[in-house]
Amino acid sequence: MAGKFEIYNDKAGEFRFRLKAANGQTILASEGYKAKSGAENGIESVKKNAADPACFEKKTSSSGKPYFVVKAGNREVIGASEMYESDAACENGIKSVMTNAPGASVEDQTA
């Protein structure tokens, strides 16, 4: 199974997307969007930018754990990873997004 994007509604009724790796683990999650088209555009932006290492930015959470964000061409954040236990695990997460996102299918779970 290849990676896939899922579009879903959060508890507030906003549209979000997540990228799941072939093993089913979520490797990237979006912010909330008022319209489904916002989530769909976010997915296309991740697919387009995932091959560019410059679109990834590693960060450290307030609890000291590493994570990363993916930025669009306009430098806006379009997705964030989970918190990792190590820098190496964070690097593996980035590689996973770079591998899975470009060819990932999209599953709409909002219907």
LOMI-505513 format. One line per field, with one value per atom (N, C-alpha, C): residue number from 1; atom name; x, y, z. Coordinates in steps of 0.1 Angstrom, whole numbers. Atoms other than C-alpha are relative to their C-alpha. Layout:
residues N
num	(NUM; ...)
atomo	(CA; ...)
east	(X; ...)
north	(Y; ...)
up	(Z; ...)
***
This chain:
residues 111
num	(1; 1; 1; 2; 2; 2; 3; 3; 3; 4; 4; 4; 5; 5; 5; 6; 6; 6; 7; 7; 7; 8; 8; 8; 9; 9; 9; 10; 10; 10; 11; 11; 11; 12; 12; 12; 13; 13; 13; 14; 14; 14; 15; 15; 15; 16; 16; 16; 17; 17; 17; 18; 18; 18; 19; 19; 19; 20; 20; 20; 21; 21; 21; 22; 22; 22; 23; 23; 23; 24; 24; 24; 25; 25; 25; 26; 26; 26; 27; 27; 27; 28; 28; 28; 29; 29; 29; 30; 30; 30; 31; 31; 31; 32; 32; 32; 33; 33; 33; 34; 34; 34; 35; 35; 35; 36; 36; 36; 37; 37; 37; 38; 38; 38; 39; 39; 39; 40; 40; 40; 41; 41; 41; 42; 42; 42; 43; 43; 43; 44; 44; 44; 45; 45; 45; 46; 46; 46; 47; 47; 47; 48; 48; 48; 49; 49; 49; 50; 50; 50; 51; 51; 51; 52; 52; 52; 53; 53; 53; 54; 54; 54; 55; 55; 55; 56; 56; 56; 57; 57; 57; 58; 58; 58; 59; 59; 59; 60; 60; 60; 61; 61; 61; 62; 62; 62; 63; 63; 63; 64; 64; 64; 65; 65; 65; 66; 66; 66; 67; 67; 67; 68; 68; 68; 69; 69; 69; 70; 70; 70; 71; 71; 71; 72; 72; 72; 73; 73; 73; 74; 74; 74; 75; 75; 75; 76; 76; 76; 77; 77; 77; 78; 78; 78; 79; 79; 79; 80; 80; 80; 81; 81; 81; 82; 82; 82; 83; 83; 83; 84; 84; 84; 85; 85; 85; 86; 86; 86; 87; 87; 87; 88; 88; 88; 89; 89; 89; 90; 90; 90; 91; 91; 91; 92; 92; 92; 93; 93; 93; 94; 94; 94; 95; 95; 95; 96; 96; 96; 97; 97; 97; 98; 98; 98; 99; 99; 99; 100; 100; 100; 101; 101; 101; 102; 102; 102; 103; 103; 103; 104; 104; 104; 105; 105; 105; 106; 106; 106; 107; 107; 107; 108; 108; 108; 109; 109; 109; 110; 110; 110; 111; 111; 111)
atomo	(N; CA; C; N; CA; C; N; CA; C; N; CA; C; N; CA; C; N; CA; C; N; CA; C; N; CA; C; N; CA; C; N; CA; C; N; CA; C; N; CA; C; N; CA; C; N; CA; C; N; CA; C; N; CA; C; N; CA; C; N; CA; C; N; CA; C; N; CA; C; N; CA; C; N; CA; C; N; CA; C; N; CA; C; N; CA; C; N; CA; C; N; CA; C; N; CA; C; N; CA; C; N; CA; C; N; CA; C; N; CA; C; N; CA; C; N; CA; C; N; CA; C; N; CA; C; N; CA; C; N; CA; C; N; CA; C; N; CA; C; N; CA; C; N; CA; C; N; CA; C; N; CA; C; N; CA; C; N; CA; C; N; CA; C; N; CA; C; N; CA; C; N; CA; C; N; CA; C; N; CA; C; N; CA; C; N; CA; C; N; CA; C; N; CA; C; N; CA; C; N; CA; C; N; CA; C; N; CA; C; N; CA; C; N; CA; C; N; CA; C; N; CA; C; N; CA; C; N; CA; C; N; CA; C; N; CA; C; N; CA; C; N; CA; C; N; CA; C; N; CA; C; N; CA; C; N; CA; C; N; CA; C; N; CA; C; N; CA; C; N; CA; C; N; CA; C; N; CA; C; N; CA; C; N; CA; C; N; CA; C; N; CA; C; N; CA; C; N; CA; C; N; CA; C; N; CA; C; N; CA; C; N; CA; C; N; CA; C; N; CA; C; N; CA; C; N; CA; C; N; CA; C; N; CA; C; N; CA; C; N; CA; C; N; CA; C; N; CA; C; N; CA; C; N; CA; C; N; CA; C; N; CA; C; N; CA; C; N; CA; C; N; CA; C; N; CA; C; N; CA; C; N; CA; C; N; CA; C)
east	(8; 0; 9; -7; 13; -6; 5; 9; -13; 12; -24; -3; 6; -40; -14; 14; -72; -6; 7; -96; -11; 10; -118; -5; 5; -139; 5; -4; -126; -12; 12; -148; -7; 6; -153; -7; 6; -166; 9; -9; -135; 6; -7; -118; 14; -14; -84; 5; -6; -60; 11; -11; -35; 6; -8; -8; 4; -3; -5; 10; -10; 25; -7; 5; 20; -3; 2; 21; -12; 11; -9; 3; -4; 10; -2; 1; 1; 14; -13; 32; -1; 2; 18; -15; 14; -14; -1; 2; -29; -7; 8; -45; -15; 14; -83; -3; 4; -99; -16; 15; -135; -6; 6; -140; 9; -8; -130; 10; -10; -113; 13; -12; -88; 9; -8; -78; 5; -4; -77; 12; -11; -54; 12; -11; -32; 7; -5; -28; 8; -7; -18; 13; -12; 7; 11; -10; 23; 5; -5; 25; 10; -9; 42; 13; -12; 66; 8; -7; 75; 14; -13; 104; 11; -10; 121; 4; -4; 141; -1; 1; 140; -14; 14; 102; -2; 2; 108; 8; -7; 117; -1; 0; 128; -2; 2; 116; 1; 0; 116; -12; 12; 85; 3; -2; 81; 5; -4; 87; 13; -13; 120; 0; 0; 109; 0; -1; 118; -13; 10; 92; 3; -2; 89; -13; 12; 66; 4; -1; 61; -5; 4; 59; -2; 3; 44; 10; -9; 61; 0; 1; 48; 5; -6; 65; -11; 11; 31; 1; 0; 30; -13; 12; 7; -2; 1; 14; 10; -10; 31; 0; -1; 44; -4; 1; 40; 13; -12; 65; 8; -9; 95; 9; -8; 117; 15; -14; 150; 0; -2; 164; 0; 0; 170; -14; 14; 133; -7; 5; 124; 5; -6; 147; -7; 7; 131; -15; 13; 97; 0; -1; 108; 2; -2; 121; -13; 12; 88; -10; 9; 68; 5; -5; 92; -2; 2; 87; -15; 14; 50; -9; 9; 34; -2; 2; 41; -10; 9; 22; -12; 10; -2; -14; 14; -39; -7; 8; -66; -13; 12; -94; -8; 9; -123; -9; 8; -138; -11; 10; -162; -14; 13; -190; -10)
north	(-12; 0; 12; -12; 34; 10; -11; 66; 5; -7; 84; 12; -12; 117; -4; 1; 117; 14; -12; 146; -3; 3; 147; 13; -11; 170; -2; 0; 179; 2; -1; 183; 14; -13; 220; 1; 0; 210; 6; -5; 223; -12; 10; 204; -1; 2; 190; -12; 11; 166; -6; 7; 141; -9; 10; 121; -12; 13; 85; -7; 9; 63; -13; 13; 29; -9; 7; 15; 5; -5; 36; 11; -10; 60; 14; -14; 97; 7; -6; 116; 15; -14; 150; 4; -4; 169; 15; -14; 202; 8; -8; 231; -2; 1; 235; 10; -8; 249; 2; -2; 264; -7; 7; 249; -12; 12; 215; 3; -4; 232; 5; -4; 247; -12; 12; 212; -7; 5; 200; 8; -8; 229; -3; 3; 221; -13; 13; 185; 2; -2; 196; 8; -7; 220; -9; 10; 193; -9; 9; 170; 7; -7; 197; 4; -5; 209; -11; 11; 175; -4; 4; 169; 10; -11; 202; 1; 0; 199; 14; -13; 237; 3; -2; 234; -6; 6; 215; 9; -7; 233; -8; 8; 214; 11; -8; 229; -8; 7; 221; 5; -4; 221; 6; -6; 238; -11; 11; 204; -6; 4; 200; -11; 10; 175; 5; -5; 178; -3; 2; 181; 8; -8; 196; 5; -5; 217; 0; -2; 218; 13; -14; 252; 0; -2; 262; 10; -9; 283; 14; -13; 314; 0; 1; 302; -2; 3; 295; -14; 14; 264; -7; 7; 238; -13; 13; 208; -1; 2; 198; -15; 14; 165; -2; 3; 147; 4; -3; 153; -13; 12; 129; -1; 3; 114; 4; -3; 122; 7; -6; 142; -10; 11; 110; -4; 3; 101; 11; -12; 136; 0; 1; 132; -11; 11; 99; 4; -5; 116; 9; -9; 142; -9; 9; 114; -7; 7; 96; 9; -9; 127; 2; -2; 133; -12; 13; 96; -2; 3; 93; 10; -10; 126; 2; -3; 131; -9; 9; 100; -5; 5; 96; 2; -2; 90; 9; -8; 111; -7; 6; 96; 10; -10; 119; -7; 6; 109; 9; -10; 138; -3; 3; 123; -8)
up	(0; 0; 0; 0; -9; 10; -9; 12; -6; 4; 11; 8; -7; 20; 4; -5; 40; 2; -3; 40; 10; -10; 71; 7; -8; 93; 14; -14; 127; 9; -9; 158; -2; 3; 149; -13; 13; 115; -11; 11; 96; -7; 9; 68; 3; -2; 75; -9; 7; 57; 9; -6; 70; -11; 9; 51; 8; -7; 61; -8; 6; 53; -3; 4; 38; 12; -12; 74; 8; -6; 83; 10; -9; 105; -6; 5; 102; 1; 0; 91; -2; 2; 84; 2; -2; 94; -3; 3; 83; 11; -8; 99; -4; 4; 97; -11; 11; 66; 0; 0; 63; -11; 12; 28; -3; 4; 15; -11; 10; -14; 6; -7; 11; 3; -3; 22; -13; 13; -14; -6; 5; -24; 9; -9; 7; -4; 5; -5; -12; 13; -40; 3; -4; -24; 6; -6; -3; -11; 11; -33; -8; 8; -53; 7; -7; -26; 7; -8; -10; -5; 5; -33; 3; -2; -23; 15; -14; 9; 7; -6; 13; 5; -5; 19; 14; -14; 52; 10; -11; 84; 13; -13; 115; 11; -12; 148; 13; -13; 185; 8; -8; 206; 13; -13; 239; 10; -9; 255; -4; 5; 236; -10; 10; 211; -14; 14; 174; -8; 10; 147; -12; 12; 112; -6; 7; 91; -15; 15; 53; -4; 4; 37; -15; 14; 4; -6; 7; -22; 6; -6; -4; 14; -13; 28; 11; -10; 46; 3; -5; 67; -5; 5; 51; 7; -8; 74; 10; -11; 106; 3; -4; 118; 14; -14; 151; 7; -8; 179; 0; 1; 176; 13; -12; 203; -3; 3; 184; -14; 12; 156; -12; 10; 136; -4; 3; 139; -8; 7; 127; -15; 13; 97; -8; 6; 89; -4; 3; 90; -12; 12; 65; -13; 11; 42; -4; 3; 45; -7; 7; 35; -15; 13; 6; -9; 7; -5; -3; 1; 1; -6; 4; -7; -15; 15; -45; -7; 7; -56; 8; -9; -27; -6; 4; -34; 10; -9; -18; 3; -4; 2; 8; -6; 10; 10; -11; 44; 5; -5; 46; -6; 6; 25; 9)
***
